[in-house]
Structure formats: C-alpha cells, structure tokens
Amino acid sequence: MMVAVDVLTGVLAQVSDGWPLSVAAREFAVAGVPVFPCVPGGKRPLTEHGFHDATTDTDQVAAWWGRYSAANIGMPTGAVSGVVVVDVHGPVNGFDAFDRAHEAGLVDGWQLLVSTPSGGMHAYHPATPDGGQRSWQAPRAGVDFRGDGGYIIVPPSAVAGERGRGCYRVRQINTGHVTTVTSDRLRDFLGPRPTPAMRPAGQVRDVSAERLAAWVAERPEGERNRGLFWAACRLAENNTPPTDAYAALAPAAEHAGLTMREVSATIRSAYRTAQPAPHPSADQHGEEPRRVPQRATERVLS
C-alpha cells in the first residue's frame, strides 16, 4: 500500500539531529513508511536484499536497530513507498539544471526539500499510483531520479564525506499545491538520450545493460569495483555511449555499496581502457594542454 507523501512529511517534520536513529526508524514504520538499515555513516544496505527488505514491521525494525543502533535509515522510492525523489548533486552544479526544470514547470510541485550532507538536495514528490517511474541518472545535469528500483537515505541519518560528517535535514515543507513528476519528460528535458552509435562489423553484439546492471548490483564487498569496471568495459566495447552506461550501471553500483565518486572514476577508467584515444602532446602544439579550473558553486534553494 502506497504511503501518502504528507504522512511521510508529518514524520520528517518532527525528527531532528538529536533523535536516536532507532527511534526515528520506529516512527517511520509506525506511520506506514517502509525502512531498512544502512551502514553507519554510509549508504550501503546492511540487509541481504537491500531496499527489497524494507518493512513497516515494528518488531523487525526494532531487531535491526537493536543490532545496529547507529545504522542510517534507508527508504525505498517509487510505488513501494509512494514517494519519488529528484536528487540534486555534483560534481557539476545540479541546482542550475533544477532551476531550469522548475521554471519549465517540471518539478514545481514538490512536497518537501531535504538538504543532503554533500551540499545537494532531495526534492520529494508523490509517486504515480500506477508506478512506472523507474530510477535514472542524468550525470551531465547533476540530477538523478530515485523512483522504482531505487532508495534514499532519510533524516536524521548522517554520512561521512569530504565535507566531514553531515546530517540529512528537512529544509522546507510545501504547504501549497503538490504534484507528481513526469519522470520521462524531466529526463528528456535535462539531457536527451543520444542515439546509439552504429557498431562496426565484428564488434560485440547484444550486450544487455540491464543484465550487466543486475550482475553489478549483486557484487559483494571486495568485488564491487572490479565488477563495475568489467561491466563498463563490455558496454564500451559495444559502443554504448558513456552517458547510457552511467545511467544503467551507476544505480546498481551504488546499491552494491560504491560511492558516486567511485562509480564515476571506475566507469571513466573502463572507457579509457576499452576505447583508448590518442592525446596531442606538448611537442605537437608547442604547449601543454590547458587545464580548466573546476567550478565549485554551492547553494540551496530557499
């Protein structure tokens, strides 16, 4: 049974950094919001089947947090919870893309905004009753969509990163009109998917990105990076555009426990290995290639 977004909002409006995670997890479950434990200070699920194990059974929730008192709280997104999330993040400034989508009327009906430890933002929307809102990533825009097949970490959980330890915090609650997100329109608006390139004769054929992603998602600790690298190489050899490879493999790799930074670095490395390209040297041009400074814009909608 889907949970109304205002029910989830009611719980999130009460939680604070001072709440024990075990107490917050129980409040979610009592309200009918399915949850599951993730590693303390991280996002990797602690249960065997990850977000598929999420439950509202208060006895099970008490058992999990009795064993892992500092476990972060994970919540599946999509039809199972009734909530989808537009995830704004880096390394590019995803807020610019979110602003454009907001002006186009594609994300203006959010129910709740949550600030994330990395300096990003989660915009919560109600899921469509009939489902069909699959998770996807638009890395060039700095925006992901957490729907069916995905999950998020919810307040008052905390994550340790480059900025130090930071908590997920409710920033703003919408008391006005709330709407669903047309996820396919949003994805096409943020970055139209490229047409697959023609494969030269003799290239690998019939590589299933979905099968590779499912395989990556099941990699245990110690095999996650290597498994992701192998799968990305197969897609690169098949002339799959890097953006499509990222969209297919990144959610699976994050589910397995890799960070966004690790996922990006591994996929880039796989494409450089499988599709090596010559680079102009200093002798050819008379100077070293110019380095473009990285942009570091940080802001949150108010």
C-alpha positions in Angstrom: 0.0 0.0 0.0 1.4 3.4 -1.0 2.2 5.9 1.7 0.8 9.5 1.2 3.6 12.0 1.0 2.0 14.1 3.7 2.3 11.2 6.1 6.0 10.9 5.4 6.2 14.7 5.7 4.5 14.5 9.1 7.2 12.2 10.4 10.1 14.2 8.9 8.7 17.5 10.3 9.3 16.1 13.8 12.7 14.4 13.5 15.9 16.3 14.4 19.6 15.6 14.6 19.1 14.8 18.3 16.8 11.9 17.7 18.3 8.4 18.1 18.2 6.7 14.7 16.4 3.7 16.3 13.6 6.0 17.5 13.2 7.7 14.1 13.2 4.3 12.3 10.4 3.1 14.5 8.4 6.3 13.9 8.6 5.8 10.2 7.5 2.2 10.5 4.5 3.1 12.7 3.5 5.7 10.2 3.5 3.1 7.4 6.7 4.2 5.8 8.9 1.1 4.9 12.5 1.4 6.1 15.7 -0.7 6.2 19.1 -0.2 7.9 22.2 1.1 6.1 25.8 1.1 7.3 26.5 3.8 10.0 27.8 6.9 8.3 27.2 5.5 4.8 24.6 4.4 2.3 25.2 0.7 1.8 22.3 -1.6 2.9 23.0 -3.9 5.9 20.3 -6.4 4.9 20.8 -9.3 2.4 18.5 -8.0 -0.2 19.0 -4.2 0.3 16.0 -2.0 -0.2 13.9 -5.0 -1.1 13.9 -5.9 2.6 12.3 -2.6 3.7 9.4 -3.1 6.0 6.9 -1.4 8.3 7.0 -4.3 10.8 8.0 -2.6 14.0 9.3 -5.8 15.6 11.7 -6.3 12.6 12.7 -2.6 12.7 13.4 -2.9 16.4 15.5 -6.0 15.8 17.6 -4.3 13.1 18.3 -1.2 15.1 18.8 -3.2 18.3 21.7 -4.9 16.4 22.9 -1.8 14.6 22.0 1.2 16.8 23.9 3.7 14.7 22.5 2.4 11.3 21.4 5.0 8.9 17.7 4.8 7.7 17.1 3.8 4.1 13.7 4.2 2.4 12.8 2.6 -1.0 11.4 5.0 -3.5 8.7 4.5 -6.1 5.5 2.6 -5.9 6.5 0.6 -2.8 6.7 3.7 -0.6 4.6 6.2 -2.6 7.4 8.7 -2.8 9.9 9.6 -5.6 12.8 12.0 -5.2 14.6 14.3 -7.5 18.3 14.2 -6.3 20.3 17.3 -7.0 24.1 16.9 -6.6 27.6 17.4 -8.1 30.3 17.2 -9.3 28.5 19.6 -11.7 26.2 22.2 -10.2 22.9 20.3 -10.3 21.0 23.3 -8.9 21.3 25.1 -12.3 19.5 22.2 -14.0 16.9 22.0 -11.2 16.2 25.7 -11.6 15.6 25.3 -15.3 13.3 22.4 -14.8 11.5 24.3 -12.1 10.9 27.3 -14.5 9.6 24.8 -17.1 7.1 23.5 -14.6 8.5 20.0 -14.3 9.5 19.9 -10.6 7.5 22.8 -9.1 5.1 20.6 -7.1 7.5 19.1 -4.6 6.2 18.3 -1.1 9.4 18.5 0.8 13.0 19.7 0.4 15.8 18.0 2.3 19.4 19.2 2.4 22.0 16.4 1.9 25.4 16.2 3.6 27.2 16.7 0.3 25.6 20.1 -0.2 22.9 18.8 -2.5 19.2 18.5 -2.1 16.4 15.9 -2.3 13.0 17.1 -3.6 10.2 14.7 -2.6 7.2 14.2 -4.8 4.3 11.7 -4.6 4.7 8.7 -6.8 2.2 8.0 -9.5 -0.5 5.4 -8.4 0.2 3.1 -11.3 4.0 3.1 -10.9 6.2 3.2 -14.0 8.6 5.7 -12.6 12.0 4.0 -12.9 15.1 5.4 -11.4 17.6 7.1 -13.7 20.6 9.4 -13.7 21.5 12.5 -15.7 25.2 12.9 -14.8 25.8 15.9 -17.1 23.0 17.8 -15.4 23.9 16.8 -11.9 20.4 15.4 -11.2 19.3 11.9 -10.5 15.7 10.5 -10.2 15.0 8.0 -7.4 11.9 6.0 -8.3 11.1 2.4 -8.8 14.3 0.3 -8.2 16.0 3.0 -6.0 16.2 4.2 -2.5 17.4 7.2 -0.5 18.8 7.9 3.0 16.4 10.0 5.1 16.8 12.3 8.1 18.2 12.3 10.7 20.8 9.9 9.2 24.3 11.2 8.7 27.0 10.5 6.2 30.8 11.0 6.4 32.3 12.5 3.3 34.8 15.1 2.0 33.0 17.8 3.9 33.2 15.8 7.1 30.2 14.2 8.9 26.9 15.8 7.9 23.2 15.1 8.5 20.2 15.0 6.2 18.0 17.8 7.3 14.5 19.0 6.3 14.9 22.4 4.8 11.4 23.3 3.6 7.9 21.9 3.5 5.5 22.9 0.8 2.1 23.9 2.2 0.7 24.6 -1.2 -0.2 22.5 -4.3 1.7 19.2 -4.6 2.0 17.3 -7.9 3.6 14.2 -9.3 6.6 14.3 -11.6 6.5 13.1 -15.2 9.9 11.4 -14.9 10.4 10.7 -18.6 9.8 14.3 -19.6 12.1 15.5 -16.9 14.9 13.2 -18.1 14.5 14.3 -21.7 14.5 17.9 -20.6 17.7 17.6 -18.6 19.6 15.7 -21.3 18.1 14.0 -24.3 19.4 10.5 -24.6 21.8 10.1 -27.5 21.0 7.7 -30.4 23.1 4.6 -30.0 26.2 4.6 -32.3 26.4 2.2 -35.2 28.5 -0.9 -34.4 31.4 -1.7 -36.8 31.4 -5.2 -38.2 32.9 -7.7 -35.7 32.0 -5.7 -32.6 30.4 -7.4 -29.6 26.6 -7.5 -30.1 23.5 -8.0 -27.9 25.1 -6.7 -24.7 22.3 -6.3 -22.2 22.9 -3.2 -20.0 20.1 -4.4 -17.7 21.6 -7.8 -17.2 25.0 -6.2 -16.5 23.5 -3.8 -14.1 21.7 -6.6 -12.2 25.0 -8.5 -12.0 26.9 -5.5 -10.7 24.2 -4.9 -8.0 24.9 -8.3 -6.6 28.7 -7.9 -6.3 29.9 -8.4 -2.7 32.4 -6.2 -0.9 35.8 -6.8 -2.5 34.4 -7.4 -6.0 32.4 -4.2 -6.5 34.9 -2.0 -8.3 36.3 -4.9 -10.3 32.8 -6.0 -11.3 31.7 -2.5 -12.3 34.9 -2.0 -14.3 34.3 -5.3 -16.2 30.7 -4.4 -17.0 31.6 -0.9 -18.1 34.3 -2.3 -20.4 31.7 -4.6 -22.0 29.4 -1.7 -22.7 32.3 0.4 -24.0 33.4 -2.4 -26.4 29.8 -2.4 -27.6 30.0 1.3 -28.4 27.4 2.2 -25.8 27.6 5.9 -25.1 29.2 6.7 -21.7 26.1 8.5 -20.5 24.0 5.5 -21.2 26.5 3.2 -19.4 26.5 5.5 -16.4 22.7 5.6 -16.3 22.5 1.8 -16.4 25.3 0.9 -14.1 25.6 3.7 -11.6 22.4 2.9 -9.6 23.4 -0.8 -9.5 26.9 0.1 -8.3 25.6 2.4 -5.6 23.2 -0.3 -4.5 26.2 -2.6 -4.1 27.9 0.0 -1.9 30.1 2.1 -4.1 30.1 5.9 -3.7 29.1 8.3 -6.5 32.8 9.3 -6.8 34.0 5.7 -7.1 31.3 4.9 -9.7 32.3 7.8 -11.9 36.0 7.1 -11.7 35.6 3.4 -12.4 33.4 3.9 -15.5 35.7 6.6 -16.9 38.7 4.3 -16.4 36.8 1.5 -18.1 36.0 3.6 -21.2 39.6 4.9 -21.3 40.8 1.3 -21.3 38.3 -0.1 -23.8 38.3 2.9 -26.1 41.8 4.4 -25.9 42.2 7.7 -27.8 45.5 9.5 -28.7 46.1 12.8 -26.9 48.0 15.7 -28.5 51.4 16.1 -26.9 53.2 19.3 -26.0 55.6 18.9 -28.9 52.7 18.8 -31.4 51.2 22.1 -30.3 54.1 23.8 -28.6 52.4 24.0 -25.2 50.9 21.8 -22.6 47.1 21.2 -22.7 45.4 24.0 -20.7 43.7 22.9 -17.5 40.2 24.1 -17.0 39.5 25.0 -13.3 36.8 23.1 -11.7 33.6 25.0 -10.9 32.5 24.8 -7.3 29.2 26.6 -7.0 27.3 25.7 -3.9 23.8 26.9 -2.9 20.4 25.5 -1.8 17.0 26.7 -2.8 15.2 28.7 -0.3 
